[in-house]
Amino acid sequence: MSSTSSPFSKGDWIVHTYYGVGQITGIEHKKIGDNKVKYYKVKARNSTFFIPVKNAENERIRPVASKYMLRKAIKALKDKPQELDVDHNQRKKQISDRMSECSLVTNAELVRDLIFRRKNHRLNDHEESMLSKVVTRLVREWAISFDLSQEEAQSRFDDLVKEEITA
C-alpha cells in the first residue's frame, strides 16, 4: 500500500466482497453531477469495476492475503468441519454472512463446511454457486500470494481438498 492519502496504489491486488480478486490498474476521475470523484479502476478476471478512493477503506475491501494469512486459511481448510444449519433459510443466511465478511480464513472455513455438507447431503443450486464463487476467489488469491499460475494453485487446492475428503 502507498503511504499517500490513497490506501492503495496502481498494481496492488485487492479482494472485494462482491467482485472478488482484482488488480488496481489506475485511478480515474469521473464526473458525478457537479462533483469530480476519484476512483480506483480494478481489473478482475472477467470484469472491471471502480471503487471510490474515499471509500476504499471499508470492510468489503482488503489487500490480497499475505503468505502467512494464506497458510492460516489452508490450516482452516484442514480443521474439523462445522455443520451448517439444517434449515435451508438459516443455512442460506449463514453462508451469506460468512461470504460478506471478506475474510480469507472465514471463506476457507466456508469452503471446508460446504464441501463437508456436499459429501453428506446434496447442495442446492445456491450453495453450489456460493461454493464455486468462494473457491474461485480462494484459488485466485492463493495463486497471487504464492506467485503461482492459476492452474498450479487450483491443483494444490484440489489435492488438499481430496486429501481432506478421503481422510
N, C-alpha and C positions, 0 to 999 in steps of 0.2 A: 504494500500500500504506500501511497505517497504521503509525504509529510506536509503537503499543502492543505488548503481548506477542503479539497475533494478527498473523500475517503479511499477512492480507487483511482487507478491510472490506466492509460491505454496499455493493453497487453495483459492486464490482470484477468485471472479466471475467477468467476463467481458462480454461486449457486442461488437460484431464485426458487422459492417455494412452488410457484406455478409453472414457470418456463423451463426450469431445470438448469443445467450447466451451460455456461456460455463465456465467451471471452470479450472483454471490452475492446472495441475496435476504434473508438474515438469518442469525442464529445461534440455534440451538435447543439446549436441554439435553435429553438423553434418558437414561432410567434403564436401565443395563445391569447386571443383577444388583443388587448393593448400591451400585454406583457411579453417579454422575451424570456423564455425558460431554457435553462441549461440541462441537457440530458446526456447520460451515457448511452452510447449505441452499443448494444451487446449482440454478438452473433452466436446463436446456439446452433445445434446440429442441423435443424431443419427450419430455422426461422431467425428473424432479427427482432429484437424488442428494445424498448427505450425505458430508461429509469431516470426520473428526475434526480439530478445531483443532490439537491437539498433534501431528498427523501431516501437517499441511498443507505443511510444507517438505520435500518429497522429490522424487525425480527423475520422478515421474509427474504432477506438477502444476507449472504455471508461469503467470505472468500472460500475458495476450494480448500478442502481439508489438508492439513499437513500430513506427513507420513505417520507421525505419532497418532493423530486422530484416526487415520485410516486403519492403523493397527488395532486401535480400540474398537472400531466398527467390525473388523474381521473377528476379533475376540467375541463381540456381541453375537455375531452370526453363529459362533460355536457354542454359545451358552445354551442352557436348557430353555426350550421354547415356553412361552406363556400361552395358555388357552385364550382364544378370543371368545367374546360373549356368544352364547348360543342364539340369542335373539338377533335376527337379521338387522333390525334398525339400530340396535345398540352396537352391533359389530361394525356397521357402516360408520357410525359416529366415532367409534374407537379408531378406525382406520383413518378417517378424515382428520381427527385431532392429531394423530401421530404424524401424518403427512404434512400438516400445516406448521409443525414445529421447525422445520428446516434444519434439523439436527442430524448429522450423519449417523451417529450412534443410534438414535431413535429410529431412523429409517432402516438401519441394518436390523434392528430388533423386529421391526415390522416385517421385513423380508423373511426373517427366520420364522416368525409366528405364522405368516401366511403360507409359507412352504410346508410347515408342520401341519397346518389345517388342511392344505391340499392333499397331504399324504393320508389323512384320516377322514376327510369329508370332501365333497365336491365344492370347489369355489364357484360362486355365482359370477356373472359377467363383470359386475362392478369390481369384485375382489380380484379377479384375473387382470382386469385393466389396471388397477392400482398396483398390483404386484409387478406387472410389466413396467409400469412407469417408474417405480422406485428402484427396481433392479437396473434399468437403463441408466438412471441417474447415478446410482452407486458405482456401476461399472465404469461409466464415463469419468467419474471423479477419481476412481482408482487408477485409471489409465493416465490421467493428467498428473496426479500426485506422484506416481512412481515412474513417470516418463515411459509408459508402455504404449504399444499400439492398442487400439480398441479391442482387437481380436485376442491379443495376449491377456488383457485384463479380463475379458469375457471367459477365456479358457480357464484362468486361475479361479474366477468366481465359480464356474461350473464344476471344477474339480473339488473346490471347498464344499459346495452345496451337496454334491454327490456323496462325498465323504461323510458329511453330517447326516444325510438322509439314510444311508445304509448302516450307520452306527447304531 
